[in-house]
Amino acid sequence: MTLFQRVLQEYGIRHKLIRPFTPRHNGKVERSHRKDNERFYASHTFYSFEDFSKQLKTYNHKDYNQFPMRLLGWKSPQTIPRDLFSMV
């Protein structure tokens, strides 16, 4: 069992794996890629690989992790661990 799996088990979180090459899931992945393109790739200019890496790190930290998601009850991914650990 991996550390990730142990922590999920400890907090009673069910981790559901999906089958690869499932058309129903492919649509979700494609939508995610389209949104990343709209929010990041198409709206930024990169001058080097290092510049790209720096901007991507900033995007992931500030934009993506703070974006509310329906799946999370309209909370952002960043708030979920904070909420979980504040209960402990």
Biopython code that builds the backbone (N, CA, C, O; Angstrom):
import numpy as np
from Bio.PDB.StructureBuilder import StructureBuilder

atoms = [
    (1, "MET", "N", (0.856, -1.182, 0.000)),
    (1, "MET", "CA", (0.000, 0.000, 0.000)),
    (1, "MET", "C", (0.899, 1.241, 0.000)),
    (1, "MET", "O", (1.872, 1.309, 0.751)),
    (2, "THR", "N", (0.571, 2.205, -0.834)),
    (2, "THR", "CA", (1.360, 3.433, -0.925)),
    (2, "THR", "C", (0.983, 4.398, 0.198)),
    (2, "THR", "O", (-0.052, 4.243, 0.847)),
    (3, "LEU", "N", (1.835, 5.390, 0.412)),
    (3, "LEU", "CA", (1.544, 6.429, 1.407)),
    (3, "LEU", "C", (0.234, 7.129, 1.057)),
    (3, "LEU", "O", (-0.591, 7.386, 1.934)),
    (4, "PHE", "N", (0.044, 7.436, -0.227)),
    (4, "PHE", "CA", (-1.189, 8.075, -0.683)),
    (4, "PHE", "C", (-2.405, 7.232, -0.294)),
    (4, "PHE", "O", (-3.385, 7.756, 0.236)),
    (5, "GLN", "N", (-2.339, 5.931, -0.558)),
    (5, "GLN", "CA", (-3.457, 5.047, -0.240)),
    (5, "GLN", "C", (-3.694, 4.962, 1.271)),
    (5, "GLN", "O", (-4.838, 4.905, 1.722)),
    (6, "ARG", "N", (-2.605, 4.954, 2.051)),
    (6, "ARG", "CA", (-2.752, 4.898, 3.516)),
    (6, "ARG", "C", (-3.425, 6.152, 4.056)),
    (6, "ARG", "O", (-4.289, 6.064, 4.928)),
    (7, "VAL", "N", (-3.036, 7.323, 3.544)),
    (7, "VAL", "CA", (-3.646, 8.572, 4.012)),
    (7, "VAL", "C", (-5.121, 8.602, 3.632)),
    (7, "VAL", "O", (-5.960, 9.002, 4.439)),
    (8, "LEU", "N", (-5.444, 8.183, 2.415)),
    (8, "LEU", "CA", (-6.855, 8.126, 2.020)),
    (8, "LEU", "C", (-7.641, 7.216, 2.954)),
    (8, "LEU", "O", (-8.730, 7.568, 3.407)),
    (9, "GLN", "N", (-7.089, 6.057, 3.235)),
    (9, "GLN", "CA", (-7.761, 5.110, 4.128)),
    (9, "GLN", "C", (-7.923, 5.692, 5.529)),
    (9, "GLN", "O", (-8.968, 5.538, 6.161)),
    (10, "GLU", "N", (-6.876, 6.361, 6.003)),
    (10, "GLU", "CA", (-6.916, 6.959, 7.342)),
    (10, "GLU", "C", (-8.042, 7.980, 7.471)),
    (10, "GLU", "O", (-8.681, 8.078, 8.519)),
    (11, "TYR", "N", (-8.285, 8.745, 6.395)),
    (11, "TYR", "CA", (-9.331, 9.767, 6.423)),
    (11, "TYR", "C", (-10.672, 9.266, 5.882)),
    (11, "TYR", "O", (-11.625, 10.036, 5.766)),
    (12, "GLY", "N", (-10.741, 7.988, 5.558)),
    (12, "GLY", "CA", (-11.986, 7.420, 5.073)),
    (12, "GLY", "C", (-12.389, 7.937, 3.697)),
    (12, "GLY", "O", (-13.576, 8.051, 3.389)),
    (13, "ILE", "N", (-11.390, 8.248, 2.875)),
    (13, "ILE", "CA", (-11.657, 8.779, 1.534)),
    (13, "ILE", "C", (-11.574, 7.636, 0.532)),
    (13, "ILE", "O", (-10.587, 6.901, 0.496)),
    (14, "ARG", "N", (-12.604, 7.493, -0.271)),
    (14, "ARG", "CA", (-12.634, 6.457, -1.300)),
    (14, "ARG", "C", (-11.981, 6.999, -2.557)),
    (14, "ARG", "O", (-12.370, 8.052, -3.064)),
    (15, "HIS", "N", (-10.998, 6.288, -3.055)),
    (15, "HIS", "CA", (-10.289, 6.681, -4.272)),
    (15, "HIS", "C", (-10.715, 5.747, -5.387)),
    (15, "HIS", "O", (-10.426, 4.551, -5.348)),
    (16, "LYS", "N", (-11.396, 6.286, -6.370)),
    (16, "LYS", "CA", (-11.928, 5.471, -7.446)),
    (16, "LYS", "C", (-11.046, 5.610, -8.676)),
    (16, "LYS", "O", (-10.845, 6.712, -9.187)),
    (17, "LEU", "N", (-10.525, 4.493, -9.142)),
    (17, "LEU", "CA", (-9.724, 4.480, -10.360)),
    (17, "LEU", "C", (-10.650, 4.298, -11.560)),
    (17, "LEU", "O", (-11.695, 3.654, -11.465)),
    (18, "ILE", "N", (-10.246, 4.875, -12.686)),
    (18, "ILE", "CA", (-11.049, 4.711, -13.899)),
    (18, "ILE", "C", (-10.282, 3.848, -14.892)),
    (18, "ILE", "O", (-9.052, 3.802, -14.881)),
    (19, "ARG", "N", (-11.032, 3.170, -15.746)),
    (19, "ARG", "CA", (-10.410, 2.359, -16.788)),
    (19, "ARG", "C", (-9.846, 3.268, -17.866)),
    (19, "ARG", "O", (-10.485, 4.250, -18.242)),
    (20, "PRO", "N", (-8.672, 2.958, -18.361)),
    (20, "PRO", "CA", (-8.130, 3.766, -19.460)),
    (20, "PRO", "C", (-8.930, 3.546, -20.742)),
    (20, "PRO", "O", (-9.559, 2.504, -20.927)),
    (21, "PHE", "N", (-8.895, 4.535, -21.609)),
    (21, "PHE", "CA", (-9.523, 4.478, -22.931)),
    (21, "PHE", "C", (-11.043, 4.345, -22.865)),
    (21, "PHE", "O", (-11.647, 3.710, -23.730)),
    (22, "THR", "N", (-11.659, 4.936, -21.854)),
    (22, "THR", "CA", (-13.111, 4.918, -21.727)),
    (22, "THR", "C", (-13.654, 6.220, -22.306)),
    (22, "THR", "O", (-13.352, 7.291, -21.780)),
    (23, "PRO", "N", (-14.459, 6.156, -23.390)),
    (23, "PRO", "CA", (-14.929, 7.387, -24.042)),
    (23, "PRO", "C", (-15.607, 8.375, -23.096)),
    (23, "PRO", "O", (-15.439, 9.585, -23.246)),
    (24, "ARG", "N", (-16.361, 7.879, -22.135)),
    (24, "ARG", "CA", (-17.046, 8.767, -21.191)),
    (24, "ARG", "C", (-16.040, 9.603, -20.408)),
    (24, "ARG", "O", (-16.269, 10.787, -20.165)),
    (25, "HIS", "N", (-14.927, 8.987, -20.013)),
    (25, "HIS", "CA", (-13.901, 9.709, -19.274)),
    (25, "HIS", "C", (-13.033, 10.558, -20.190)),
    (25, "HIS", "O", (-12.543, 11.611, -19.783)),
    (26, "ASN", "N", (-12.844, 10.109, -21.413)),
    (26, "ASN", "CA", (-12.045, 10.879, -22.361)),
    (26, "ASN", "C", (-12.619, 12.273, -22.548)),
    (26, "ASN", "O", (-11.862, 13.237, -22.658)),
    (27, "GLY", "N", (-13.933, 12.401, -22.586)),
    (27, "GLY", "CA", (-14.572, 13.707, -22.740)),
    (27, "GLY", "C", (-14.244, 14.634, -21.580)),
    (27, "GLY", "O", (-14.047, 15.835, -21.771)),
    (28, "LYS", "N", (-14.186, 14.077, -20.389)),
    (28, "LYS", "CA", (-13.856, 14.888, -19.207)),
    (28, "LYS", "C", (-12.406, 15.367, -19.277)),
    (28, "LYS", "O", (-12.104, 16.514, -18.948)),
    (29, "VAL", "N", (-11.522, 14.482, -19.706)),
    (29, "VAL", "CA", (-10.107, 14.854, -19.830)),
    (29, "VAL", "C", (-9.940, 15.900, -20.924)),
    (29, "VAL", "O", (-9.203, 16.871, -20.751)),
    (30, "GLU", "N", (-10.624, 15.703, -22.051)),
    (30, "GLU", "CA", (-10.527, 16.669, -23.147)),
    (30, "GLU", "C", (-11.050, 18.037, -22.721)),
    (30, "GLU", "O", (-10.473, 19.057, -23.100)),
    (31, "ARG", "N", (-12.121, 18.080, -21.949)),
    (31, "ARG", "CA", (-12.645, 19.357, -21.448)),
    (31, "ARG", "C", (-11.619, 20.022, -20.536)),
    (31, "ARG", "O", (-11.406, 21.232, -20.608)),
    (32, "SER", "N", (-10.993, 19.232, -19.687)),
    (32, "SER", "CA", (-9.971, 19.768, -18.795)),
    (32, "SER", "C", (-8.817, 20.360, -19.600)),
    (32, "SER", "O", (-8.319, 21.437, -19.271)),
    (33, "HIS", "N", (-8.396, 19.670, -20.638)),
    (33, "HIS", "CA", (-7.312, 20.181, -21.485)),
    (33, "HIS", "C", (-7.741, 21.457, -22.203)),
    (33, "HIS", "O", (-6.950, 22.391, -22.331)),
    (34, "ARG", "N", (-8.986, 21.502, -22.670)),
    (34, "ARG", "CA", (-9.481, 22.707, -23.348)),
    (34, "ARG", "C", (-9.494, 23.901, -22.396)),
    (34, "ARG", "O", (-9.101, 25.005, -22.773)),
    (35, "LYS", "N", (-9.943, 23.678, -21.175)),
    (35, "LYS", "CA", (-9.976, 24.762, -20.187)),
    (35, "LYS", "C", (-8.568, 25.229, -19.836)),
    (35, "LYS", "O", (-8.335, 26.429, -19.687)),
    (36, "ASP", "N", (-7.625, 24.292, -19.702)),
    (36, "ASP", "CA", (-6.233, 24.684, -19.456)),
    (36, "ASP", "C", (-5.708, 25.528, -20.613)),
    (36, "ASP", "O", (-4.997, 26.510, -20.402)),
    (37, "ASN", "N", (-6.060, 25.144, -21.822)),
    (37, "ASN", "CA", (-5.624, 25.916, -22.980)),
    (37, "ASN", "C", (-6.220, 27.322, -22.947)),
    (37, "ASN", "O", (-5.512, 28.301, -23.186)),
    (38, "GLU", "N", (-7.509, 27.428, -22.653)),
    (38, "GLU", "CA", (-8.165, 28.738, -22.615)),
    (38, "GLU", "C", (-7.603, 29.622, -21.505)),
    (38, "GLU", "O", (-7.379, 30.814, -21.715)),
    (39, "ARG", "N", (-7.376, 29.048, -20.331)),
    (39, "ARG", "CA", (-6.957, 29.837, -19.170)),
    (39, "ARG", "C", (-5.458, 30.096, -19.108)),
    (39, "ARG", "O", (-5.018, 31.052, -18.469)),
    (40, "PHE", "N", (-4.663, 29.240, -19.776)),
    (40, "PHE", "CA", (-3.215, 29.377, -19.602)),
    (40, "PHE", "C", (-2.454, 29.439, -20.928)),
    (40, "PHE", "O", (-1.898, 30.481, -21.275)),
    (41, "TYR", "N", (-2.427, 28.338, -21.662)),
    (41, "TYR", "CA", (-1.546, 28.248, -22.826)),
    (41, "TYR", "C", (-1.834, 29.312, -23.880)),
    (41, "TYR", "O", (-0.899, 29.917, -24.405)),
    (42, "ALA", "N", (-3.096, 29.554, -24.199)),
    (42, "ALA", "CA", (-3.441, 30.509, -25.260)),
    (42, "ALA", "C", (-3.331, 31.964, -24.806)),
    (42, "ALA", "O", (-3.332, 32.867, -25.643)),
    (43, "SER", "N", (-3.236, 32.203, -23.520)),
    (43, "SER", "CA", (-3.238, 33.580, -23.032)),
    (43, "SER", "C", (-1.888, 34.030, -22.478)),
    (43, "SER", "O", (-1.783, 35.133, -21.940)),
    (44, "HIS", "N", (-0.866, 33.205, -22.597)),
    (44, "HIS", "CA", (0.459, 33.546, -22.087)),
    (44, "HIS", "C", (1.500, 33.445, -23.207)),
    (44, "HIS", "O", (1.309, 32.723, -24.186)),
    (45, "THR", "N", (2.576, 34.165, -23.050)),
    (45, "THR", "CA", (3.709, 34.083, -23.956)),
    (45, "THR", "C", (4.891, 33.536, -23.172)),
    (45, "THR", "O", (5.154, 33.962, -22.047)),
    (46, "PHE", "N", (5.597, 32.594, -23.773)),
    (46, "PHE", "CA", (6.733, 31.959, -23.105)),
    (46, "PHE", "C", (8.001, 32.280, -23.878)),
    (46, "PHE", "O", (8.042, 32.164, -25.103)),
    (47, "TYR", "N", (9.030, 32.681, -23.155)),
    (47, "TYR", "CA", (10.279, 33.103, -23.777)),
    (47, "TYR", "C", (11.365, 32.040, -23.689)),
    (47, "TYR", "O", (12.375, 32.117, -24.388)),
    (48, "SER", "N", (11.158, 31.058, -22.839)),
    (48, "SER", "CA", (12.092, 29.942, -22.698)),
    (48, "SER", "C", (11.365, 28.834, -21.935)),
    (48, "SER", "O", (10.271, 29.037, -21.408)),
    (49, "PHE", "N", (11.990, 27.668, -21.889)),
    (49, "PHE", "CA", (11.389, 26.586, -21.130)),
    (49, "PHE", "C", (11.333, 26.938, -19.646)),
    (49, "PHE", "O", (10.367, 26.605, -18.959)),
    (50, "GLU", "N", (12.369, 27.609, -19.157)),
    (50, "GLU", "CA", (12.398, 28.018, -17.753)),
    (50, "GLU", "C", (11.268, 29.006, -17.453)),
    (50, "GLU", "O", (10.626, 28.927, -16.406)),
    (51, "ASP", "N", (11.033, 29.942, -18.387)),
    (51, "ASP", "CA", (9.947, 30.906, -18.235)),
    (51, "ASP", "C", (8.597, 30.186, -18.234)),
    (51, "ASP", "O", (7.722, 30.495, -17.425)),
    (52, "PHE", "N", (8.435, 29.226, -19.142)),
    (52, "PHE", "CA", (7.209, 28.422, -19.189)),
    (52, "PHE", "C", (6.991, 27.710, -17.855)),
    (52, "PHE", "O", (5.892, 27.738, -17.301)),
    (53, "SER", "N", (8.043, 27.074, -17.344)),
    (53, "SER", "CA", (7.936, 26.330, -16.082)),
    (53, "SER", "C", (7.531, 27.238, -14.931)),
    (53, "SER", "O", (6.698, 26.872, -14.101)),
    (54, "LYS", "N", (8.120, 28.413, -14.890)),
    (54, "LYS", "CA", (7.805, 29.364, -13.820)),
    (54, "LYS", "C", (6.352, 29.828, -13.917)),
    (54, "LYS", "O", (5.642, 29.872, -12.912)),
    (55, "GLN", "N", (5.914, 30.174, -15.128)),
    (55, "GLN", "CA", (4.532, 30.627, -15.299)),
    (55, "GLN", "C", (3.532, 29.505, -15.016)),
    (55, "GLN", "O", (2.470, 29.751, -14.442)),
    (56, "LEU", "N", (3.864, 28.282, -15.413)),
    (56, "LEU", "CA", (2.976, 27.149, -15.157)),
    (56, "LEU", "C", (2.850, 26.889, -13.660)),
    (56, "LEU", "O", (1.759, 26.610, -13.161)),
    (57, "LYS", "N", (3.961, 26.982, -12.953)),
    (57, "LYS", "CA", (3.925, 26.792, -11.492)),
    (57, "LYS", "C", (3.026, 27.845, -10.843)),
    (57, "LYS", "O", (2.222, 27.527, -9.966)),
    (58, "THR", "N", (3.164, 29.094, -11.276)),
    (58, "THR", "CA", (2.323, 30.170, -10.745)),
    (58, "THR", "C", (0.855, 29.922, -11.075)),
    (58, "THR", "O", (-0.014, 30.074, -10.216)),
    (59, "TYR", "N", (0.583, 29.538, -12.321)),
    (59, "TYR", "CA", (-0.794, 29.245, -12.752)),
    (59, "TYR", "C", (-1.397, 28.140, -11.895)),
    (59, "TYR", "O", (-2.502, 28.286, -11.373)),
    (60, "ASN", "N", (-0.670, 27.038, -11.751)),
    (60, "ASN", "CA", (-1.192, 25.917, -10.963)),
    (60, "ASN", "C", (-1.437, 26.310, -9.520)),
    (60, "ASN", "O", (-2.435, 25.904, -8.923)),
    (61, "HIS", "N", (-0.544, 27.090, -8.960)),
    (61, "HIS", "CA", (-0.685, 27.466, -7.547)),
    (61, "HIS", "C", (-1.801, 28.484, -7.329)),
    (61, "HIS", "O", (-2.650, 28.302, -6.457)),
    (62, "LYS", "N", (-1.798, 29.546, -8.115)),
    (62, "LYS", "CA", (-2.753, 30.630, -7.875)),
    (62, "LYS", "C", (-4.106, 30.400, -8.534)),
    (62, "LYS", "O", (-5.144, 30.547, -7.890)),
    (63, "ASP", "N", (-4.100, 30.046, -9.794)),
    (63, "ASP", "CA", (-5.352, 29.967, -10.541)),
    (63, "ASP", "C", (-6.057, 28.629, -10.379)),
    (63, "ASP", "O", (-7.196, 28.577, -9.916)),
    (64, "TYR", "N", (-5.394, 27.561, -10.753)),
    (64, "TYR", "CA", (-6.050, 26.258, -10.774)),
    (64, "TYR", "C", (-6.445, 25.803, -9.370)),
    (64, "TYR", "O", (-7.571, 25.351, -9.162)),
    (65, "ASN", "N", (-5.544, 25.916, -8.420)),
    (65, "ASN", "CA", (-5.835, 25.428, -7.075)),
    (65, "ASN", "C", (-6.843, 26.276, -6.322)),
    (65, "ASN", "O", (-7.399, 25.827, -5.319)),
    (66, "GLN", "N", (-7.087, 27.488, -6.784)),
    (66, "GLN", "CA", (-8.070, 28.350, -6.128)),
    (66, "GLN", "C", (-9.397, 28.383, -6.877)),
    (66, "GLN", "O", (-10.318, 29.087, -6.462)),
    (67, "PHE", "N", (-9.511, 27.642, -7.963)),
    (67, "PHE", "CA", (-10.714, 27.648, -8.783)),
    (67, "PHE", "C", (-11.764, 26.728, -8.160)),
    (67, "PHE", "O", (-11.503, 25.535, -8.008)),
    (68, "PRO", "N", (-12.952, 27.245, -7.791)),
    (68, "PRO", "CA", (-13.976, 26.394, -7.169)),
    (68, "PRO", "C", (-14.492, 25.339, -8.144)),
    (68, "PRO", "O", (-14.684, 25.613, -9.328)),
    (69, "MET", "N", (-14.713, 24.134, -7.631)),
    (69, "MET", "CA", (-15.171, 23.022, -8.464)),
    (69, "MET", "C", (-16.452, 22.432, -7.902)),
    (69, "MET", "O", (-16.597, 22.262, -6.692)),
    (70, "ARG", "N", (-17.366, 22.129, -8.788)),
    (70, "ARG", "CA", (-18.646, 21.549, -8.371)),
    (70, "ARG", "C", (-18.437, 20.243, -7.616)),
    (70, "ARG", "O", (-19.093, 19.992, -6.606)),
    (71, "LEU", "N", (-17.520, 19.413, -8.108)),
    (71, "LEU", "CA", (-17.235, 18.132, -7.486)),
    (71, "LEU", "C", (-16.842, 18.274, -6.018)),
    (71, "LEU", "O", (-17.081, 17.374, -5.214)),
    (72, "LEU", "N", (-16.243, 19.403, -5.680)),
    (72, "LEU", "CA", (-15.791, 19.644, -4.307)),
    (72, "LEU", "C", (-16.771, 20.505, -3.514)),
    (72, "LEU", "O", (-16.396, 21.123, -2.518)),
    (73, "GLY", "N", (-18.014, 20.544, -3.955)),
    (73, "GLY", "CA", (-19.014, 21.357, -3.265)),
    (73, "GLY", "C", (-18.742, 22.845, -3.429)),
    (73, "GLY", "O", (-18.984, 23.640, -2.521)),
    (74, "TRP", "N", (-18.238, 23.206, -4.598)),
    (74, "TRP", "CA", (-17.887, 24.586, -4.959)),
    (74, "TRP", "C", (-16.781, 25.154, -4.072)),
    (74, "TRP", "O", (-16.694, 26.363, -3.856)),
    (75, "LYS", "N", (-15.948, 24.261, -3.570)),
    (75, "LYS", "CA", (-14.733, 24.681, -2.878)),
    (75, "LYS", "C", (-13.570, 24.514, -3.846)),
    (75, "LYS", "O", (-13.671, 23.784, -4.833)),
    (76, "SER", "N", (-12.480, 25.187, -3.560)),
    (76, "SER", "CA", (-11.300, 25.031, -4.405)),
    (76, "SER", "C", (-10.463, 23.862, -3.885)),
    (76, "SER", "O", (-10.551, 23.509, -2.709)),
    (77, "PRO", "N", (-9.646, 23.258, -4.763)),
    (77, "PRO", "CA", (-8.773, 22.175, -4.297)),
    (77, "PRO", "C", (-7.871, 22.614, -3.142)),
    (77, "PRO", "O", (-7.520, 21.803, -2.285)),
    (78, "GLN", "N", (-7.506, 23.871, -3.120)),
    (78, "GLN", "CA", (-6.620, 24.386, -2.078)),
    (78, "GLN", "C", (-7.295, 24.400, -0.707)),
    (78, "GLN", "O", (-6.620, 24.247, 0.311)),
    (79, "THR", "N", (-8.598, 24.578, -0.666)),
    (79, "THR", "CA", (-9.283, 24.668, 0.633)),
    (79, "THR", "C", (-9.593, 23.301, 1.241)),
    (79, "THR", "O", (-9.794, 23.205, 2.452)),
    (80, "ILE", "N", (-9.636, 22.255, 0.439)),
    (80, "ILE", "CA", (-10.014, 20.929, 0.944)),
    (80, "ILE", "C", (-9.022, 20.436, 2.004)),
    (80, "ILE", "O", (-9.457, 20.082, 3.100)),
    (81, "PRO", "N", (-7.703, 20.396, 1.731)),
    (81, "PRO", "CA", (-6.790, 19.941, 2.799)),
    (81, "PRO", "C", (-6.847, 20.830, 4.038)),
    (81, "PRO", "O", (-6.776, 20.342, 5.166)),
    (82, "ARG", "N", (-6.974, 22.124, 3.821)),
    (82, "ARG", "CA", (-7.059, 23.053, 4.962)),
    (82, "ARG", "C", (-8.284, 22.707, 5.813)),
    (82, "ARG", "O", (-8.191, 22.665, 7.040)),
    (83, "ASP", "N", (-9.422, 22.460, 5.177)),
    (83, "ASP", "CA", (-10.634, 22.110, 5.913)),
    (83, "ASP", "C", (-10.468, 20.762, 6.623)),
    (83, "ASP", "O", (-10.897, 20.599, 7.766)),
    (84, "LEU", "N", (-9.837, 19.793, 5.932)),
    (84, "LEU", "CA", (-9.644, 18.468, 6.531)),
    (84, "LEU", "C", (-8.758, 18.555, 7.763)),
    (84, "LEU", "O", (-9.093, 18.000, 8.809)),
    (85, "PHE", "N", (-7.637, 19.244, 7.648)),
    (85, "PHE", "CA", (-6.694, 19.298, 8.762)),
    (85, "PHE", "C", (-7.146, 20.209, 9.890)),
    (85, "PHE", "O", (-6.646, 20.089, 11.009)),
    (86, "SER", "N", (-8.069, 21.109, 9.629)),
    (86, "SER", "CA", (-8.573, 21.956, 10.708)),
    (86, "SER", "C", (-9.524, 21.157, 11.602)),
    (86, "SER", "O", (-9.781, 21.551, 12.740)),
    (87, "MET", "N", (-10.050, 20.030, 11.090)),
    (87, "MET", "CA", (-10.936, 19.179, 11.875)),
    (87, "MET", "C", (-10.172, 18.299, 12.848)),
    (87, "MET", "O", (-10.732, 17.826, 13.838)),
    (88, "VAL", "N", (-8.894, 18.079, 12.569)),
    (88, "VAL", "CA", (-8.093, 17.134, 13.360)),
    (88, "VAL", "C", (-7.706, 17.719, 14.685)),
    (88, "VAL", "O", (-7.030, 17.061, 15.477)),
]
sb = StructureBuilder()
sb.init_structure("model")
sb.init_model(0)
sb.init_chain("A")
sb.init_seg("    ")
for serial, (resi, resn, name, xyz) in enumerate(atoms, 1):
    if name == "N":
        sb.init_residue(resn, " ", resi, " ")
    sb.init_atom(name, np.array(xyz, "f"), 0.0, 1.0, " ", f" {name:<3s}", serial, name[0])
structure = sb.get_structure()
